[in-house]
Amino acid sequence: MLHFKNSLVLAILIGLSPFFAWAQLQQKPVWETKTSKTEVKVGDEIELIMSTKIQKDWYMYSNDFSEDVGPVVAHFEFTKNPSYQLVGKVKPIGSHKHFDDVFGGEVSTFEGKAEFRQKIKILQANPIIKVFIEYQECSQVTGMCVLFENDLIFKNIKVSGALAESLKPSPEPTESQATPRKDHVQTTSPDTSSKQTTIETANNAVPNASENGSVQTEIKTSSVSGGNESSLWGFLIFAFLGGLIAVVTPCVFPMLPMTVTFFTKRSETRSLALQRAFTFGLSIVGIYASLGLVFAFFGLGADFGNWLSTHWVPNILFFIIFVVFASSFLGMFEITLPHRFVNSVDSKSSMGNFMGIFFMAFTLVLVSFSCTGPIVGSLLIEAVGGNFVKPLLGMAAFGAGLAAPFTLFAIFPSWIQNLPKSGGWLNSVKVVLGFLELAFAFKFLSIPDQTYHWGLLDREVYIAIWISIFFLMGLYLLGKIKFSHDSDLPYLGVPRLIMAVATFTFVLYLIPGLFGAPLKALSGYLPPQESLDFDLSKSRGGSNQRDAKNDLGEVRFNNLFHLPHELNGFFDYNQALAYAKKVNKPVFIDFTGHGCVNCREMEANVWSDPEVLKRLRNDYVVLALYVDDKTELPENEWYTSSYDQREKKTIGKQNADLQISRFNANAQPYYVLIDAKTEKVLVEPSAYNLNIQNFVGFLEAGKTAFSQK
């Protein structure tokens, strides 16, 4: 009961965590700085070491992956000074790379502790080294992420030697010497209105936030946490079903009655027969669990697992292995173990007591390898990139699925009479498994294709391959295609007909995906929607057509950003206010980010609802403000924030400053409804919440408050 109560409280806290997330600003981490040497000479090279502790259940994004993937990459900006020179780039120490299915690319993260090192060359005495850091930390529990900024200073580096003493100390650098970040810079036309004025007005409206504030982008990333409980249970069920399927293959099924008959005839009593049957089943489970244990040790360590799941070498290898497995199942050749080894194990099965039963189980495992090997190999490839437990339990679950029928038939030997006779249907099972192996092989090819941007398997190509594979599988089930080991099919049985219908139904489900259908049930196996060359739903508007009349005029930053579901709206605060005053509507502000997965979930699952879309189109002026955008504005639009006294040069920095200063919040998604004339909040803002009715109520409450004013 106590465990249940604790679980209930935990569930409630997790459920409410999105609302707590935006209610307060997150604390800024503390960084420790040191150098590899404290005493050096002019011309020596030393390493600057920057490290920080990461709180439990949180992780930090590193700097050794592409910014195009989505999450904010850690950025280091050193203040220029003649007393030192940078050597190479900032290197992360102990970061873990992995493929993130949500972002569709490789990311790199830290857990527990983050450390970066930068090599420099000392040029003068009394060097003073300043560095500005921008980075993102995220919670594995709530999905909440925060964009932090820190200023670090390295002092007290003693420079010895005659050369150093003759040199004068360099003057301390001014802030104007800092090198601005130039990545992703795009020139935009200046707006006639002043962003500076708007920010000052907002700052006067509410008190400033606390000093530890920061910018936050909400991201939900499951892969960093090492897998969750539900995914492990799903894998174990899949492994158990794989063991059951292996029973009805040509290598295993004929051994079922032979093995059970052996136990029933060799046992003097029923209890002894049951003991031997359970020993046989547990031996099979133990053998496969031992195999999983070996792979668990082999795959132990996050670095190896991350490399295995993201690098092109193992994924291409897995693709080739799956194609070989598929070819074996389709009858091109058989994968067998050396006969001498199999015969040696089989000779020991005649030993007395339970040791002989163990070797009988071992013999079964070896003899059936040509059929079970591809299934086992597929499971191990799926499991070895995970944690220590996954391959161990996965193989045990497969062994349990394989052993269960042998044990059950030994307990109830009369069931043997109801088994179908061996025949061509067993080979048909192998061929169907071959088609499935071939289809899943392309998943491994798809991962490096996305990570390295090869462009070989765009969404439509991938779907077309699957359509071809499953269409041929359907024809095979109908008897229209025959392989070398297949028997003649005099008539079509009901089970084959049902499987054929299911296969062709799946093919029909896939076809609209070629033209833009989301295929949500297969989202984890298909390349991202953005890789589709021709999206019919967008080209024709689909169910999310733009308003027939668009009188917004020239929307600023329209070339950089877009609204989901073909909504019309703005991306500049002043422009949206001016238009809202003109049409006398409230403003719906969406504080969002490019790397905000929860934002995309809200747009896909909540904004897409007809009732929500209707209200956004008709009742509000929609304003999307991206807080993580790096586009640098013209110099005449830069300003120094009264919140943190930093100069805000980019679109993202200014939008984030607006959210923190005006609304005392730093989480995304964050939805605010305001009156354009007074810039006052109409109702309490809303955050990440997938309940559609709650969001409709939020919009209705804002509309009512606006009409009353």
C-alpha angles and dihedrals in degrees: 000000000000090000090051092051092049091049091049093051091047091050091051092049092049090047091052096040095094089060093047089048096071097034093083141019117259121244117257115242120245117239127208120212129197140145132236089237130026096193120047142154129237107278094029121126122226136173124244108216119204120181140163136181118245117214121242117284092016131102137192128223114238130215100246101090136069120281088217091072094075116250120095110268116221109260128200122196116187120202110239116248133162091227094076143020129213116241113202124324136306109280125205117225116214100357118155121226122206141154112261111211092198095057094031095230148072118290132178125217145175127222126191094359137017123206131180129182131200122189116218137179118228112231103167142015123271097026116192112195122195125185132182115212127198118183144148130237123190137192119239090204105049101018088235116147132190130203108217134190127202136177115215129190128197113205140158096052104155113217111197134185137072094281092055094049093053093054123088119234113264117243116256109264120252123230090252090066092067114114111236119229110258104183118121092006115167127178114237130185113257119250121234092230122075119245089194092064093051094052092049091050090051092048091054091052097062136018118269118264123252120282095253094064124130143168118274134200116190113227131171112206119169099176096066094061093062097252130307132251096258093054090050092052090048090052092049092051089048090050092048091051088049089058091050091049090050089060091066095054122107092252097054110026098067089053093058099080092036093055095043092048090052092056096046095048097043095050120086094202134028092241090056090049090053092049091052092046092053091045089053092050095045090048090057090049091048094050094052092041088054089053089051090049091056091052090044089059091041092053097038114131133055094244093059093043092050092047090048093053098044113027119095095228099065093036093052088046091051090048090054092046092052091049089051090049090049091049089052093051091047089057103257092125141331127252106221137166122238109285093223091059093047092048091049092055092043092054089061093056089083091068115117128252123016097322089072090051090053091054089048088057090046090052091052090052092050098043092049093048094104088064102029097039096079091046092047091045091051092051093048092050088051092047105038093072090057132073128297095273100051101069092040096052092036093059091043089053091049090050090049091053091050094044098044097079092047091051095044094048090048089054092045105028093171088072089071090077091062095055117110116248121259113264147121092318089074091061089047088060089054093050093050089051087051092057090049092049090051092051094050091047089074091059088069092048089049094058098064089036089062096037096050096032095235093154094216099121109036115171096267093048092049093048091046090055091051092047090054094047096048093041089056089046089054091050089050092052089052090052095248092121125047130192130205098266097040123115124224114279107219093178140002115256123215095247091054091047092052091048091048091051090049091049095050089045088056090050091052089049090054098050098074087054088072088067102041108287107148096227090204093183090065099037092120093056103041131076114257121284091243091068091064110111097202118033108182093188090061098039092053097031095245114203091330103063120167119252111281090236121045112186096162092110120207106353114211116238090011088137091057105041140031137194121234124250092025092286119165117232150115139276099197122075098217094045092051092049092050093051093044090054089050095052095032097236133133120252123245106207116199111193100199143148142217091242096042108118094178087056090055091047091053091049093047099042106026109023090048092064110108093231092053094044091049092055095044091051099043108027106036145044103233118222121183115194116189110208097188100049115126099201108131117226125220112283093248088065097053117109140174113247119235087212101062101000091238125135111250111213106157135065091244095049092051093046091048091048090052092052094048098041099040103033102021091231135110107184129104138248091043120161122199128181114204140172106244094214097053099020087223123144112255099201136359109292121252131225136188108336123144093198103114095197091054090052092048088051090050091054092044092051091052092049091050093048091050094050091049091054 
